[in-house]
Amino acid sequence: MTTDRTLLVRTARGVLAQHRGVAHLQRFVEAGMTPMQVAHLRHLGALARPRIGWYADPAVPEPGIRAVRVGGALGCTAAAASWGIVVPEHAEQHLEVSIAPGTTRLRRSTDASRRARASSEPAVRWHWEQRTDPVVGWRVSPLDALLQMAACVEWRWLVAAIDSARCTAQHPPLLPEVDVRRLRELLPEHLRSAVDRSDPRSETSGETMVRLACEDAGIPFVPNARVTSAYRPDGLVAGWLPVEVDGMATHSGPEAVERDREKDAIIAQFGTHPLRFTQTQAVRETAWVVETIRRVWLRGSAGTRRHAAQ
């Protein structure tokens, strides 16, 4: 093959694109490159080498590189987060690595020259579960990430993750309905309710937590119900009480404040004001949030009954 650097880089990028960012040396050879040319591109910084024989796109996130270095792929909450699925707070403190059963020659995530055992690195967790889908480059599929999470997170966080994977607000769903059915079949029986209780209309973990708790309390809560063509609250109770869960990422800054005030003004024309809670309150103080919603709802419902009677 030619030694033209541009052509070599193009060929290597084609191999990486075909294999979602990570490929064995043999794949580059099959594309017409020599091992020396691959090593040259690594020297130039066009390729990263997590471990002997494996090469990655330098743009692959560090957790993905480290997981490949161990001898597996990014799994569980780490993989879920990389797909954009919501995960519990502080989940990033651990590197979750999915390892195929029977894999040998495992290495430390920070040093490919050092052998590793499951307890070698306290901040690294190994998952030996059988995968249902092929690995997507440096991470497991959204379905496998959720299945691995089922053994590691609280039930309500599993529901929040499933909601997130099914949500279509920002992009096509990461978990299409056919995979939703597969997920339910593959989950242990006692966890299948997480699929049954999931709702793709919930767009954040805070919305999921409040929705689940409201449902348990008998409060008629509908996530992201459209009130007008210009207003869709995070939740609507009994068709008249809007509930908003404000996260710092989407509700901070001058533009967000103006947008929220505009929404408040729109709904005020209908004779009510939205109950606003922070994402932190929704997740950490869910019981208090739902009790507040319940009291306002009952007071408003009593007022409505009195008005009707008059």
N, C-alpha and C positions, 0 to 999 in steps of 0.2 A: 504494500500500500504506500501511497505517497506520504512524505513526511510533512506536507503542508499543514501548518498548525491549525489554520481555520477549518480545514476539512476534518482533521482529527477531532477537534472540539465538537464539530457538528455531528460527527459519527457517534462520539461518546454521549452527547446529549440525547441523540435518538435512542440509544440503548437504555439510558436512564429513564427517558420518558415512557418507553415501552414497559419498563419494569417498575414504574412509580417511584423512581428516585434511588433505588438500591439494586445493584446487580452483581452477580459473581463474575470473576475474571473471564470465565468461559464464554459468557454472553458477549463480551467485547471481542474476543477472539473469533467467535462465530460471525461477528459483524465485519471482520476483515482487519482488525487491529492486532498488533503483536503485544505480548506482555511488556516489552520495553517501551512501546509507545504509550501504553496505559500508565506505566510508572512515570513516564515523562510528564504526562498531563497531571498526575498527582503532584509532581515536583513543582509544576507551574501554578498549582492551586485550583485547577479546573476540576479536579476530582478529590474526594476525601476517601481515606481508607480506614474504616472503623476497625477492621481486623483482617488478618492475612487472607487474601483471596476475594475479599469483598470490597466493592467501591460504591461510593454514594455521591449524590449531588451535594456540593457544599451548602446549598440552601436548605437541606433537610434540618429540621430543628434539632438542637443538641440532645434532647431526650431520645429522639429517634436514633441518632448516631450511637448513643450510649447503649440503647437496647440491642442494636445490631452487634455492637462490640461484645456484649455478653454472650450472644449466640442465638438470640431470638428476635422478637419484634415488640414494639411498644404495645402494651395491653391495658386492660381494665380502665381505671379512671384517667390514666395518662393518655391512652389512645382516644377515649371518649372526648376528653377536652380538646385534643388536637383536631377532632372532627367538628368541634363546635357544640358538642353536647354538654349540658350543664352537669357539673360534678360538685360534691360537697366542698365546703370551704376548707382551705388548707390541704386539699388533696395533692397539690403539686409538691408537697414536702417529700413524697416518695416517688421513686422511679418504678413503674410497674412494667415488668417484662414477661411477655407470653413466650413460653418455650415449648416446642413440640416434644411430645413424649419420645424418649429414646435419644434425645440430643446429648452429645458428649462435647468435650473440649470447651467447656464454658469458661468465660473469662470475666475479670472485673470490669465494671462499666467504665472505669477511668483508666484502665491499663490492660491492653490486649495481650501483654506478655505474661500476665499473672493469672494463674488458675483461680477459679472461684467456686465456693460452695454457697448454698442458700443463705448461710449466715455470715458470709464474708463481708457484706456491706449492709449495715443495719437500715440504711435508707433505700435499699433496693429490694423489691418484692418479686419473687418468681411465681408465675402461674403455669402449671403443668396441664391445665384443662385441654381436652381435645377440642380443636377448633372446628367450627362448622363450615367456615368459608376459607378460601385461600387468603394468605396474608397479602395486604395491599401495600406493596413496597416495604416500608419500615414500620407499619402498624397493622393491627388486626382490623377487621371490618367493624362497622358500627354495631352489627348484630352480635359479634363475638365480644366486643367491648362491653355491651350491656349484660351479656351472659356472665362474664367475669365479674362485673360490678355486683351482680346479684348476691355473690358470696361475701362481699366486702363492705357494703354500705347499708344504711338504714332503709327500711321499706319505702318511706316517703321520698327519700332521695332517689331510689330506683324509679319510682313513679315520675318524679321530676325529670329524670334523664330520659325516660321513654317519651314523655310529653315533648321534650326538646327535640328528640330524634324524629318525631312525627310532625312537628310544627312546620307549617309552610309559609310563615310570615316573612321570612327573609330569603328563602331559597327552596328548591324542591326538597321534599322530605328525605332525610338521611335513612329513614326506615320506612320504606313503602309498605302498603297494607299486606302484601304477601309475606314480608319479613316480620310484620307484627304478628301474624298468625304463627309463623315459624318460632318466633320468640316465645309465645305462650306455650307452644307444645314442648319446647326444650327446657323451659324453666321448671324447677321443682314444683309440685302441686301446690304447696303452701305459699308460693310466691306468684302464682298466676293471677292473683287479684291485682297485682301491680299493673298488668296489662289491661285488665277489665276496668280498672279505675282511672286509667290514663285518658287524657283529653288533649288533642293536638292544638286546641284553641288557647291553652295556657302557654304563654310565651317566655316566662321566666320561672326560676325555682320558687321565688316568693309567691307568684301567682298560684303555682301548684300547691304550695303548703297551705295557703289560705283557702283555696278551693276545697281541698280534701277535708280540712278541719270544719269548714262550713257544712259540707255534705254530711259529715259525721254528726254535726250538731242540729241537723234538720233545717238548716237555713237554705232557702232556694237561691243558690248562687250560680250565675251563668257567666263563664269566662268570655271576655272580649265580645260582649253583645253590642250590636250597633244600635245606638239610641237615635241618632240622626245621621244624615249623610256625612256630617263633619265631625261627629263625635262617637268614639267607641271606647268606653272605659275598660280597664283591666278586668273588672267584674261588675255584674249588675245583680242586685238582690231584689227579688220580688217584682222586677220590672220597673222599679222607681229609684232605688238607692245605688248610686254609682260608687265603686270602690277602686282606688288607684294605688298601685304599689310602685313607688318611685325608686329606681336604682340610680346610683351616682353616675353611672356611665351615660345614661340617656336623659337624666333630669337635672344636670348641673350645667351652669353656663347661662349667659344672657338669653340665647335663643330658646333653650329649653324652658326657662322661666316664663318667657313670653308665650310659648306654646301652651304651657300648663294653665296660665292665667286665661288664655283665650278659651280653652276647653271648659274651665270653671265658669266663665261668663256664659257660654252656650248652654250649659246644663242648668244654670241659675234661672234661665228663662222658663224652665219647666217647674220652678218652685222648689228646687232642692240644691244641695251642694254636695260634691263628692267627698267621701271619707278618704283621706290621704294617709298612707303609711309608707315607711321606708322599706327598702328591700331587707335590710338588717332586721327590722322589727318583724316583718312577715316570716322570716326564717327562724329567728332566735326567740321571738316573743309571740309565737303563733297563737297561743291560747288567749293572751290579752287582746290581740288584734281581733280575733273572732268573737270574743265576749263583747268588745266594743261594737262590732257590727251587729251582733244579736240585739243589744239594747236599743240601738238607734232604729233598727228594723222593727222591733216590737212596739216601740213608742210611736213610730210613724204609722204602723199598721193599726194601732189603737185609735190614733187620730183620724185615720181614714174611715174607720168604722163609725166613729162618732159623727163625722161630717155627713156620712151617708144616712145615718139615722135621723139627722136633723132635716 
